[in-house]
Amino acid sequence: MSKVVEQFDFIDLFAGIGGFHFGVAAAAANLKLGVQPVLVSEIEPTCQAIYIQNHHCDVQGDINKINLK
């Protein structure tokens, strides 16, 4: 039987290339938790591409244009 790992959801605003995501994931791993961003926002296209490559999740653009519905 595999152990079910609880998950920690977070929002990453002005995300850059995902350094905060790495830090949250490392801290959560020490507590035996997984992490899942529910919203990631980064306006710079190059940073968006690197974030997606590093973390394999959707990245929204300009925070002022995000529809939270």
PDB file of N, CA, C and O in Angstrom, chain B, residues numbered from 101:
ATOM      1  N   MET B 101       0.828  -1.188   0.000  1.00  0.00           N
ATOM      2  CA  MET B 101       0.000   0.000   0.000  1.00  0.00           C
ATOM      3  C   MET B 101       0.869   1.246   0.000  1.00  0.00           C
ATOM      4  O   MET B 101       1.822   1.360   0.770  1.00  0.00           O
ATOM      5  N   SER B 102       0.524   2.167  -0.870  1.00  0.00           N
ATOM      6  CA  SER B 102       1.292   3.407  -0.884  1.00  0.00           C
ATOM      7  C   SER B 102       0.686   4.395   0.103  1.00  0.00           C
ATOM      8  O   SER B 102      -0.529   4.437   0.297  1.00  0.00           O
ATOM      9  N   LYS B 103       1.535   5.171   0.710  1.00  0.00           N
ATOM     10  CA  LYS B 103       1.103   6.153   1.702  1.00  0.00           C
ATOM     11  C   LYS B 103       0.505   7.365   0.987  1.00  0.00           C
ATOM     12  O   LYS B 103       1.098   7.885   0.042  1.00  0.00           O
ATOM     13  N   VAL B 104      -0.672   7.816   1.439  1.00  0.00           N
ATOM     14  CA  VAL B 104      -1.298   9.009   0.888  1.00  0.00           C
ATOM     15  C   VAL B 104      -0.625  10.222   1.498  1.00  0.00           C
ATOM     16  O   VAL B 104      -0.532  10.348   2.719  1.00  0.00           O
ATOM     17  N   VAL B 105      -0.157  11.111   0.642  1.00  0.00           N
ATOM     18  CA  VAL B 105       0.518  12.317   1.099  1.00  0.00           C
ATOM     19  C   VAL B 105      -0.466  13.474   1.033  1.00  0.00           C
ATOM     20  O   VAL B 105      -1.098  13.700   0.001  1.00  0.00           O
ATOM     21  N   GLU B 106      -0.593  14.200   2.124  1.00  0.00           N
ATOM     22  CA  GLU B 106      -1.452  15.384   2.111  1.00  0.00           C
ATOM     23  C   GLU B 106      -0.818  16.450   1.236  1.00  0.00           C
ATOM     24  O   GLU B 106       0.395  16.477   1.024  1.00  0.00           O
ATOM     25  N   GLN B 107      -1.665  17.313   0.742  1.00  0.00           N
ATOM     26  CA  GLN B 107      -1.205  18.334  -0.193  1.00  0.00           C
ATOM     27  C   GLN B 107      -1.435  19.731   0.369  1.00  0.00           C
ATOM     28  O   GLN B 107      -2.459  20.006   0.996  1.00  0.00           O
ATOM     29  N   PHE B 108      -0.470  20.600   0.135  1.00  0.00           N
ATOM     30  CA  PHE B 108      -0.531  21.995   0.545  1.00  0.00           C
ATOM     31  C   PHE B 108      -0.759  22.828  -0.708  1.00  0.00           C
ATOM     32  O   PHE B 108       0.083  22.842  -1.606  1.00  0.00           O
ATOM     33  N   ASP B 109      -1.893  23.524  -0.775  1.00  0.00           N
ATOM     34  CA  ASP B 109      -2.193  24.401  -1.909  1.00  0.00           C
ATOM     35  C   ASP B 109      -1.681  25.807  -1.618  1.00  0.00           C
ATOM     36  O   ASP B 109      -1.752  26.274  -0.482  1.00  0.00           O
ATOM     37  N   PHE B 110      -1.161  26.487  -2.652  1.00  0.00           N
ATOM     38  CA  PHE B 110      -0.675  27.852  -2.464  1.00  0.00           C
ATOM     39  C   PHE B 110      -0.853  28.665  -3.736  1.00  0.00           C
ATOM     40  O   PHE B 110      -1.081  28.116  -4.815  1.00  0.00           O
ATOM     41  N   ILE B 111      -0.747  29.977  -3.594  1.00  0.00           N
ATOM     42  CA  ILE B 111      -0.814  30.917  -4.712  1.00  0.00           C
ATOM     43  C   ILE B 111       0.555  31.571  -4.845  1.00  0.00           C
ATOM     44  O   ILE B 111       1.128  32.028  -3.856  1.00  0.00           O
ATOM     45  N   ASP B 112       1.073  31.614  -6.059  1.00  0.00           N
ATOM     46  CA  ASP B 112       2.393  32.182  -6.315  1.00  0.00           C
ATOM     47  C   ASP B 112       2.217  33.404  -7.231  1.00  0.00           C
ATOM     48  O   ASP B 112       2.067  33.264  -8.444  1.00  0.00           O
ATOM     49  N   LEU B 113       2.237  34.592  -6.635  1.00  0.00           N
ATOM     50  CA  LEU B 113       2.073  35.836  -7.387  1.00  0.00           C
ATOM     51  C   LEU B 113       3.433  36.468  -7.654  1.00  0.00           C
ATOM     52  O   LEU B 113       4.345  36.349  -6.836  1.00  0.00           O
ATOM     53  N   PHE B 114       3.572  37.138  -8.793  1.00  0.00           N
ATOM     54  CA  PHE B 114       4.856  37.736  -9.198  1.00  0.00           C
ATOM     55  C   PHE B 114       5.936  36.653  -9.098  1.00  0.00           C
ATOM     56  O   PHE B 114       6.970  36.838  -8.457  1.00  0.00           O
ATOM     57  N   ALA B 115       5.666  35.533  -9.744  1.00  0.00           N
ATOM     58  CA  ALA B 115       6.356  34.270  -9.504  1.00  0.00           C
ATOM     59  C   ALA B 115       7.784  34.185 -10.028  1.00  0.00           C
ATOM     60  O   ALA B 115       8.555  33.346  -9.561  1.00  0.00           O
ATOM     61  N   GLY B 116       8.155  35.024 -10.979  1.00  0.00           N
ATOM     62  CA  GLY B 116       9.500  34.903 -11.533  1.00  0.00           C
ATOM     63  C   GLY B 116       9.687  33.538 -12.159  1.00  0.00           C
ATOM     64  O   GLY B 116       8.814  33.066 -12.888  1.00  0.00           O
ATOM     65  N   ILE B 117      10.809  32.896 -11.887  1.00  0.00           N
ATOM     66  CA  ILE B 117      11.071  31.563 -12.444  1.00  0.00           C
ATOM     67  C   ILE B 117      10.728  30.441 -11.467  1.00  0.00           C
ATOM     68  O   ILE B 117      10.978  29.269 -11.748  1.00  0.00           O
ATOM     69  N   GLY B 118      10.155  30.802 -10.317  1.00  0.00           N
ATOM     70  CA  GLY B 118       9.652  29.771  -9.412  1.00  0.00           C
ATOM     71  C   GLY B 118      10.490  29.495  -8.185  1.00  0.00           C
ATOM     72  O   GLY B 118      10.380  28.416  -7.602  1.00  0.00           O
ATOM     73  N   GLY B 119      11.318  30.428  -7.776  1.00  0.00           N
ATOM     74  CA  GLY B 119      12.133  30.219  -6.574  1.00  0.00           C
ATOM     75  C   GLY B 119      11.289  30.001  -5.322  1.00  0.00           C
ATOM     76  O   GLY B 119      11.614  29.150  -4.493  1.00  0.00           O
ATOM     77  N   PHE B 120      10.204  30.769  -5.183  1.00  0.00           N
ATOM     78  CA  PHE B 120       9.314  30.595  -4.035  1.00  0.00           C
ATOM     79  C   PHE B 120       8.700  29.198  -4.049  1.00  0.00           C
ATOM     80  O   PHE B 120       8.564  28.562  -3.004  1.00  0.00           O
ATOM     81  N   HIS B 121       8.333  28.727  -5.232  1.00  0.00           N
ATOM     82  CA  HIS B 121       7.763  27.380  -5.370  1.00  0.00           C
ATOM     83  C   HIS B 121       8.751  26.325  -4.877  1.00  0.00           C
ATOM     84  O   HIS B 121       8.373  25.407  -4.150  1.00  0.00           O
ATOM     85  N   PHE B 122      10.022  26.459  -5.276  1.00  0.00           N
ATOM     86  CA  PHE B 122      11.046  25.519  -4.802  1.00  0.00           C
ATOM     87  C   PHE B 122      11.152  25.542  -3.281  1.00  0.00           C
ATOM     88  O   PHE B 122      11.249  24.490  -2.648  1.00  0.00           O
ATOM     89  N   GLY B 123      11.135  26.748  -2.688  1.00  0.00           N
ATOM     90  CA  GLY B 123      11.231  26.871  -1.234  1.00  0.00           C
ATOM     91  C   GLY B 123      10.043  26.264  -0.516  1.00  0.00           C
ATOM     92  O   GLY B 123      10.210  25.559   0.479  1.00  0.00           O
ATOM     93  N   VAL B 124       8.842  26.533  -1.012  1.00  0.00           N
ATOM     94  CA  VAL B 124       7.630  25.967  -0.411  1.00  0.00           C
ATOM     95  C   VAL B 124       7.660  24.442  -0.525  1.00  0.00           C
ATOM     96  O   VAL B 124       7.323  23.738   0.427  1.00  0.00           O
ATOM     97  N   ALA B 125       8.060  23.941  -1.680  1.00  0.00           N
ATOM     98  CA  ALA B 125       8.116  22.490  -1.882  1.00  0.00           C
ATOM     99  C   ALA B 125       9.126  21.831  -0.947  1.00  0.00           C
ATOM    100  O   ALA B 125       8.862  20.754  -0.412  1.00  0.00           O
ATOM    101  N   ALA B 126      10.281  22.467  -0.745  1.00  0.00           N
ATOM    102  CA  ALA B 126      11.300  21.906   0.152  1.00  0.00           C
ATOM    103  C   ALA B 126      10.804  21.889   1.596  1.00  0.00           C
ATOM    104  O   ALA B 126      10.988  20.899   2.304  1.00  0.00           O
ATOM    105  N   ALA B 127      10.178  22.978   2.032  1.00  0.00           N
ATOM    106  CA  ALA B 127       9.655  23.036   3.399  1.00  0.00           C
ATOM    107  C   ALA B 127       8.533  22.021   3.587  1.00  0.00           C
ATOM    108  O   ALA B 127       8.465  21.353   4.619  1.00  0.00           O
ATOM    109  N   ALA B 128       7.656  21.904   2.596  1.00  0.00           N
ATOM    110  CA  ALA B 128       6.556  20.950   2.681  1.00  0.00           C
ATOM    111  C   ALA B 128       7.069  19.513   2.708  1.00  0.00           C
ATOM    112  O   ALA B 128       6.521  18.674   3.422  1.00  0.00           O
ATOM    113  N   ALA B 129       8.109  19.227   1.939  1.00  0.00           N
ATOM    114  CA  ALA B 129       8.675  17.875   1.917  1.00  0.00           C
ATOM    115  C   ALA B 129       9.182  17.464   3.300  1.00  0.00           C
ATOM    116  O   ALA B 129       9.075  16.298   3.679  1.00  0.00           O
ATOM    117  N   ASN B 130       9.734  18.418   4.052  1.00  0.00           N
ATOM    118  CA  ASN B 130      10.180  18.117   5.418  1.00  0.00           C
ATOM    119  C   ASN B 130       9.029  17.716   6.325  1.00  0.00           C
ATOM    120  O   ASN B 130       9.223  17.009   7.314  1.00  0.00           O
ATOM    121  N   LEU B 131       7.826  18.173   5.982  1.00  0.00           N
ATOM    122  CA  LEU B 131       6.621  17.837   6.743  1.00  0.00           C
ATOM    123  C   LEU B 131       5.834  16.702   6.096  1.00  0.00           C
ATOM    124  O   LEU B 131       4.712  16.397   6.500  1.00  0.00           O
ATOM    125  N   LYS B 132       6.443  16.079   5.081  1.00  0.00           N
ATOM    126  CA  LYS B 132       5.831  14.996   4.319  1.00  0.00           C
ATOM    127  C   LYS B 132       4.527  15.432   3.653  1.00  0.00           C
ATOM    128  O   LYS B 132       3.538  14.698   3.643  1.00  0.00           O
ATOM    129  N   LEU B 133       4.549  16.642   3.097  1.00  0.00           N
ATOM    130  CA  LEU B 133       3.415  17.191   2.369  1.00  0.00           C
ATOM    131  C   LEU B 133       3.799  17.408   0.912  1.00  0.00           C
ATOM    132  O   LEU B 133       4.962  17.667   0.603  1.00  0.00           O
ATOM    133  N   GLY B 134       2.833  17.304   0.030  1.00  0.00           N
ATOM    134  CA  GLY B 134       3.015  17.686  -1.360  1.00  0.00           C
ATOM    135  C   GLY B 134       2.596  19.137  -1.523  1.00  0.00           C
ATOM    136  O   GLY B 134       1.985  19.708  -0.619  1.00  0.00           O
ATOM    137  N   VAL B 135       2.910  19.734  -2.647  1.00  0.00           N
ATOM    138  CA  VAL B 135       2.486  21.109  -2.925  1.00  0.00           C
ATOM    139  C   VAL B 135       1.804  21.168  -4.283  1.00  0.00           C
ATOM    140  O   VAL B 135       2.146  20.426  -5.203  1.00  0.00           O
ATOM    141  N   GLN B 136       0.835  22.066  -4.387  1.00  0.00           N
ATOM    142  CA  GLN B 136       0.135  22.283  -5.646  1.00  0.00           C
ATOM    143  C   GLN B 136      -0.252  23.748  -5.732  1.00  0.00           C
ATOM    144  O   GLN B 136      -1.059  24.222  -4.933  1.00  0.00           O
ATOM    145  N   PRO B 137       0.317  24.475  -6.695  1.00  0.00           N
ATOM    146  CA  PRO B 137      -0.117  25.864  -6.858  1.00  0.00           C
ATOM    147  C   PRO B 137      -1.512  25.910  -7.472  1.00  0.00           C
ATOM    148  O   PRO B 137      -1.776  25.246  -8.475  1.00  0.00           O
ATOM    149  N   VAL B 138      -2.398  26.690  -6.874  1.00  0.00           N
ATOM    150  CA  VAL B 138      -3.747  26.835  -7.427  1.00  0.00           C
ATOM    151  C   VAL B 138      -3.815  28.029  -8.367  1.00  0.00           C
ATOM    152  O   VAL B 138      -4.723  28.118  -9.194  1.00  0.00           O
ATOM    153  N   LEU B 139      -2.855  28.952  -8.247  1.00  0.00           N
ATOM    154  CA  LEU B 139      -2.759  30.093  -9.142  1.00  0.00           C
ATOM    155  C   LEU B 139      -1.308  30.556  -9.175  1.00  0.00           C
ATOM    156  O   LEU B 139      -0.682  30.763  -8.135  1.00  0.00           O
ATOM    157  N   VAL B 140      -0.788  30.713 -10.381  1.00  0.00           N
ATOM    158  CA  VAL B 140       0.557  31.251 -10.575  1.00  0.00           C
ATOM    159  C   VAL B 140       0.438  32.415 -11.539  1.00  0.00           C
ATOM    160  O   VAL B 140      -0.159  32.282 -12.607  1.00  0.00           O
ATOM    161  N   SER B 141       1.005  33.562 -11.166  1.00  0.00           N
ATOM    162  CA  SER B 141       0.962  34.744 -12.021  1.00  0.00           C
ATOM    163  C   SER B 141       2.363  35.309 -12.209  1.00  0.00           C
ATOM    164  O   SER B 141       3.079  35.578 -11.244  1.00  0.00           O
ATOM    165  N   GLU B 142       2.738  35.481 -13.474  1.00  0.00           N
ATOM    166  CA  GLU B 142       4.014  36.102 -13.843  1.00  0.00           C
ATOM    167  C   GLU B 142       3.810  36.780 -15.191  1.00  0.00           C
ATOM    168  O   GLU B 142       3.326  36.155 -16.135  1.00  0.00           O
ATOM    169  N   ILE B 143       4.172  38.041 -15.285  1.00  0.00           N
ATOM    170  CA  ILE B 143       3.905  38.819 -16.494  1.00  0.00           C
ATOM    171  C   ILE B 143       4.974  38.634 -17.585  1.00  0.00           C
ATOM    172  O   ILE B 143       4.664  38.777 -18.768  1.00  0.00           O
ATOM    173  N   GLU B 144       6.199  38.324 -17.220  1.00  0.00           N
ATOM    174  CA  GLU B 144       7.310  38.259 -18.169  1.00  0.00           C
ATOM    175  C   GLU B 144       7.322  36.899 -18.883  1.00  0.00           C
ATOM    176  O   GLU B 144       7.457  35.867 -18.226  1.00  0.00           O
ATOM    177  N   PRO B 145       7.183  36.882 -20.215  1.00  0.00           N
ATOM    178  CA  PRO B 145       7.071  35.624 -20.964  1.00  0.00           C
ATOM    179  C   PRO B 145       8.236  34.647 -20.776  1.00  0.00           C
ATOM    180  O   PRO B 145       8.015  33.439 -20.696  1.00  0.00           O
ATOM    181  N   THR B 146       9.454  35.145 -20.707  1.00  0.00           N
ATOM    182  CA  THR B 146      10.596  34.247 -20.518  1.00  0.00           C
ATOM    183  C   THR B 146      10.530  33.569 -19.154  1.00  0.00           C
ATOM    184  O   THR B 146      10.796  32.373 -19.040  1.00  0.00           O
ATOM    185  N   CYS B 147      10.182  34.323 -18.133  1.00  0.00           N
ATOM    186  CA  CYS B 147      10.027  33.748 -16.796  1.00  0.00           C
ATOM    187  C   CYS B 147       8.879  32.738 -16.771  1.00  0.00           C
ATOM    188  O   CYS B 147       8.985  31.697 -16.124  1.00  0.00           O
ATOM    189  N   GLN B 148       7.777  33.042 -17.476  1.00  0.00           N
ATOM    190  CA  GLN B 148       6.663  32.102 -17.552  1.00  0.00           C
ATOM    191  C   GLN B 148       7.132  30.759 -18.116  1.00  0.00           C
ATOM    192  O   GLN B 148       6.810  29.702 -17.574  1.00  0.00           O
ATOM    193  N   ALA B 149       7.888  30.815 -19.201  1.00  0.00           N
ATOM    194  CA  ALA B 149       8.366  29.587 -19.848  1.00  0.00           C
ATOM    195  C   ALA B 149       9.260  28.775 -18.922  1.00  0.00           C
ATOM    196  O   ALA B 149       9.141  27.551 -18.856  1.00  0.00           O
ATOM    197  N   ILE B 150      10.152  29.447 -18.209  1.00  0.00           N
ATOM    198  CA  ILE B 150      11.051  28.743 -17.287  1.00  0.00           C
ATOM    199  C   ILE B 150      10.269  28.148 -16.124  1.00  0.00           C
ATOM    200  O   ILE B 150      10.542  27.024 -15.702  1.00  0.00           O
ATOM    201  N   TYR B 151       9.292  28.899 -15.599  1.00  0.00           N
ATOM    202  CA  TYR B 151       8.453  28.397 -14.504  1.00  0.00           C
ATOM    203  C   TYR B 151       7.728  27.122 -14.942  1.00  0.00           C
ATOM    204  O   TYR B 151       7.709  26.126 -14.219  1.00  0.00           O
ATOM    205  N   ILE B 152       7.136  27.173 -16.133  1.00  0.00           N
ATOM    206  CA  ILE B 152       6.422  26.001 -16.650  1.00  0.00           C
ATOM    207  C   ILE B 152       7.373  24.817 -16.804  1.00  0.00           C
ATOM    208  O   ILE B 152       7.019  23.688 -16.464  1.00  0.00           O
ATOM    209  N   GLN B 153       8.567  25.069 -17.309  1.00  0.00           N
ATOM    210  CA  GLN B 153       9.560  24.005 -17.475  1.00  0.00           C
ATOM    211  C   GLN B 153       9.972  23.429 -16.116  1.00  0.00           C
ATOM    212  O   GLN B 153      10.117  22.215 -15.974  1.00  0.00           O
ATOM    213  N   ASN B 154      10.159  24.291 -15.127  1.00  0.00           N
ATOM    214  CA  ASN B 154      10.602  23.837 -13.806  1.00  0.00           C
ATOM    215  C   ASN B 154       9.511  23.127 -13.012  1.00  0.00           C
ATOM    216  O   ASN B 154       9.794  22.178 -12.281  1.00  0.00           O
ATOM    217  N   HIS B 155       8.256  23.582 -13.153  1.00  0.00           N
ATOM    218  CA  HIS B 155       7.212  23.114 -12.239  1.00  0.00           C
ATOM    219  C   HIS B 155       6.017  22.452 -12.929  1.00  0.00           C
ATOM    220  O   HIS B 155       5.117  21.957 -12.250  1.00  0.00           O
ATOM    221  N   HIS B 156       5.993  22.433 -14.246  1.00  0.00           N
ATOM    222  CA  HIS B 156       4.956  21.716 -15.003  1.00  0.00           C
ATOM    223  C   HIS B 156       3.540  22.098 -14.576  1.00  0.00           C
ATOM    224  O   HIS B 156       2.713  21.231 -14.293  1.00  0.00           O
ATOM    225  N   CYS B 157       3.270  23.397 -14.532  1.00  0.00           N
ATOM    226  CA  CYS B 157       1.928  23.862 -14.190  1.00  0.00           C
ATOM    227  C   CYS B 157       1.593  25.101 -15.017  1.00  0.00           C
ATOM    228  O   CYS B 157       2.472  25.716 -15.621  1.00  0.00           O
ATOM    229  N   ASP B 158       0.321  25.450 -15.034  1.00  0.00           N
ATOM    230  CA  ASP B 158      -0.156  26.590 -15.803  1.00  0.00           C
ATOM    231  C   ASP B 158       0.281  27.896 -15.135  1.00  0.00           C
ATOM    232  O   ASP B 158       0.237  28.018 -13.911  1.00  0.00           O
ATOM    233  N   VAL B 159       0.698  28.863 -15.940  1.00  0.00           N
ATOM    234  CA  VAL B 159       1.107  30.175 -15.424  1.00  0.00           C
ATOM    235  C   VAL B 159       0.261  31.239 -16.113  1.00  0.00           C
ATOM    236  O   VAL B 159       0.238  31.328 -17.341  1.00  0.00           O
ATOM    237  N   GLN B 160      -0.426  32.040 -15.320  1.00  0.00           N
ATOM    238  CA  GLN B 160      -1.213  33.153 -15.825  1.00  0.00           C
ATOM    239  C   GLN B 160      -0.286  34.342 -16.053  1.00  0.00           C
ATOM    240  O   GLN B 160       0.808  34.402 -15.491  1.00  0.00           O
ATOM    241  N   GLY B 161      -0.727  35.282 -16.874  1.00  0.00           N
ATOM    242  CA  GLY B 161       0.073  36.465 -17.167  1.00  0.00           C
ATOM    243  C   GLY B 161      -0.181  37.591 -16.184  1.00  0.00           C
ATOM    244  O   GLY B 161      -0.084  37.403 -14.971  1.00  0.00           O
ATOM    245  N   ASP B 162      -0.506  38.759 -16.709  1.00  0.00           N
ATOM    246  CA  ASP B 162      -0.704  39.979 -15.936  1.00  0.00           C
ATOM    247  C   ASP B 162      -1.744  39.763 -14.838  1.00  0.00           C
ATOM    248  O   ASP B 162      -2.881  39.386 -15.122  1.00  0.00           O
ATOM    249  N   ILE B 163      -1.361  39.998 -13.606  1.00  0.00           N
ATOM    250  CA  ILE B 163      -2.247  39.778 -12.457  1.00  0.00           C
ATOM    251  C   ILE B 163      -3.512  40.640 -12.543  1.00  0.00           C
ATOM    252  O   ILE B 163      -4.555  40.265 -12.008  1.00  0.00           O
ATOM    253  N   ASN B 164      -3.422  41.776 -13.205  1.00  0.00           N
ATOM    254  CA  ASN B 164      -4.579  42.659 -13.352  1.00  0.00           C
ATOM    255  C   ASN B 164      -5.621  42.111 -14.329  1.00  0.00           C
ATOM    256  O   ASN B 164      -6.754  42.591 -14.362  1.00  0.00           O
ATOM    257  N   LYS B 165      -5.245  41.123 -15.113  1.00  0.00           N
ATOM    258  CA  LYS B 165      -6.158  40.579 -16.129  1.00  0.00           C
ATOM    259  C   LYS B 165      -6.645  39.173 -15.802  1.00  0.00           C
ATOM    260  O   LYS B 165      -7.307  38.551 -16.633  1.00  0.00           O
ATOM    261  N   ILE B 166      -6.340  38.664 -14.634  1.00  0.00           N
ATOM    262  CA  ILE B 166      -6.760  37.317 -14.259  1.00  0.00           C
ATOM    263  C   ILE B 166      -8.224  37.347 -13.846  1.00  0.00           C
ATOM    264  O   ILE B 166      -8.626  38.160 -13.014  1.00  0.00           O
ATOM    265  N   ASN B 167      -9.018  36.458 -14.431  1.00  0.00           N
ATOM    266  CA  ASN B 167     -10.415  36.299 -14.066  1.00  0.00           C
ATOM    267  C   ASN B 167     -10.490  35.171 -13.034  1.00  0.00           C
ATOM    268  O   ASN B 167     -10.270  34.008 -13.374  1.00  0.00           O
ATOM    269  N   LEU B 168     -10.792  35.496 -11.806  1.00  0.00           N
ATOM    270  CA  LEU B 168     -10.818  34.492 -10.730  1.00  0.00           C
ATOM    271  C   LEU B 168     -12.060  33.614 -10.755  1.00  0.00           C
ATOM    272  O   LEU B 168     -12.163  32.663  -9.980  1.00  0.00           O
ATOM    273  N   LYS B 169     -12.997  33.919 -11.632  1.00  0.00           N
ATOM    274  CA  LYS B 169     -14.186  33.069 -11.734  1.00  0.00           C
ATOM    275  C   LYS B 169     -13.844  31.844 -12.517  1.00  0.00           C
ATOM    276  O   LYS B 169     -14.702  30.986 -12.727  1.00  0.00           O
TER     277      LYS B 169
END
